Amino acid sequence: MIRYLTAEESANLSPLKSGKRTWLYAAIAPLEVGQSLVFPITDWRGKTTPYLSIRNAAKKLGYTLEYGRHPNGKEYLIKRQK
């Protein structure tokens, strides 16, 4: 279904470009040192785990990330170390 967004709704949105800029990359990019990102396992639709995308984003951004399954078992956890 097509939705039209108002100027206020679309002010903070920017389309993802081709290449490595996936929604996951876009979510990792603004992380500050010590911040964490958590997303449900059901949001990841790849054939394998998202670890390759996380490693590629960390390398391209120059971040050191700690990542894996969240202790609750239903989410992935990404934490920026430096």
C-alpha positions as CSV (number, residue, x, y, z in Angstrom):
1,M,0.0,0.0,0.0
2,I,1.3,3.5,-0.9
3,R,1.5,6.0,1.9
4,Y,2.1,9.8,1.6
5,L,4.1,11.4,4.3
6,T,3.8,15.0,5.4
7,A,6.9,17.3,5.4
8,E,7.2,16.8,9.2
9,E,7.1,13.0,8.9
10,S,9.7,12.9,6.2
11,A,12.1,15.6,7.7
12,N,14.2,13.0,9.5
13,L,14.1,10.3,6.8
14,S,16.7,9.7,4.2
15,P,16.6,7.0,1.6
16,L,19.2,4.2,1.8
17,K,21.5,4.2,-1.2
18,S,22.9,1.3,-3.0
19,G,26.0,-0.5,-1.7
20,K,26.8,-1.2,1.9
21,R,24.3,1.2,3.3
22,T,21.7,-1.3,4.6
23,W,19.2,-0.4,7.3
24,L,21.6,-2.1,9.7
25,Y,24.6,0.0,8.6
26,A,22.5,3.1,8.9
27,A,21.5,2.1,12.5
28,I,25.2,1.4,13.5
29,A,26.7,4.6,12.0
30,P,25.4,7.1,14.7
31,L,26.4,4.9,17.7
32,E,28.6,6.7,20.2
33,V,31.2,4.8,22.3
34,G,29.4,2.8,25.0
35,Q,26.0,2.9,23.3
36,S,24.2,-0.3,22.3
37,L,21.8,-1.3,19.6
38,V,19.2,-4.0,20.0
39,F,16.9,-5.4,17.3
40,P,14.6,-8.4,17.1
41,I,15.8,-11.5,15.4
42,T,12.7,-11.4,13.3
43,D,13.8,-8.1,11.7
44,W,16.8,-9.8,10.1
45,R,15.6,-11.5,6.9
46,G,19.0,-12.8,5.5
47,K,19.8,-16.4,5.0
48,T,22.5,-16.3,7.7
49,T,23.1,-14.2,10.8
50,P,23.8,-10.5,10.4
51,Y,27.3,-10.8,11.7
52,L,28.9,-10.3,8.2
53,S,27.0,-7.0,7.7
54,I,28.0,-5.9,11.2
55,R,31.7,-6.7,10.6
56,N,31.6,-4.8,7.2
57,A,30.0,-1.8,8.8
58,A,32.5,-1.8,11.7
59,K,35.5,-2.0,9.2
60,K,34.1,0.8,7.0
61,L,33.3,3.1,9.9
62,G,36.4,2.3,11.8
63,Y,34.5,1.1,14.9
64,T,35.2,-1.7,17.3
65,L,32.0,-3.5,18.0
66,E,31.0,-6.2,20.4
67,Y,28.0,-8.1,19.0
68,G,26.0,-11.3,19.3
69,R,22.7,-12.6,20.6
70,H,21.0,-10.7,23.4
71,P,20.8,-12.7,26.7
72,N,17.0,-12.9,26.3
73,G,17.6,-15.0,23.1
74,K,15.1,-13.1,21.0
75,E,17.2,-10.1,19.9
76,Y,20.6,-9.2,18.5
77,L,22.9,-6.9,20.5
78,I,25.5,-4.6,19.1
79,K,27.7,-2.5,21.4
80,R,30.3,0.1,20.3
81,Q,33.5,-0.3,22.2
82,K,35.7,2.4,20.5
